[in-house]
Amino acid sequence: MAEFKTNVYRLFDTAKLPYTPHTYEHGGEAVDGVTVAGLLGIEPNRVFKTLVTQGGDLNFYVFCVPVDRELDMKKAAKAAGVKSVEMIHVADINKVSGYIRGGCSPIGMKKKYRTVFDSSAAGLETMLVSAGKIGWQIEARPDDLAKVAGAVFADIVM
C-alpha cells in the first residue's frame, strides 16, 4: 500500500525541502494544541496553531502562534496592515481555508492569504504546524515553512 501524504507534505516534496511528518491518535476529534504537543512529546512553544481571521477590509488573514499562547488582535492587525482583525466563525473555516477545525494548516489553503508566523518561531531550529488533517503535523525549519506558506514573521502574541 502507498504511503499516505497530505497536500502539505506534497508541497514540501515539490519544493524539495526537508521535513519530518508526525502523527498522533485523536479518536476522530480535534484536540487542543497543548494536548497535541503532549501527545507528540514536543514542547508547546514549538507547536503552532493556525488561526484564520477577517480584517476590517473584509480580506482574510492567517496567523500562526504557539499553541500555549494567544493571538493579540491589535498586533495581528498591525502585522497584516489593517485597522482590525477578528476570528472567523468555526463554521466558516472549511469554506475559507479548505481545511477543518483541528486540521487547518497555513500551507495549501484554497487561496493564498497574507500569513504571519509569530516572531518566536524565527528563533527555533524546527517548528510544527498542522499538515492539513487532524492527527497529522509537519515539522520543518521555520524559514522553510514560511517560504512554502508565503509567510512573514512578526510579534503577534499577547
Disulfide bonds with the S-S distance in Angstrom:
none
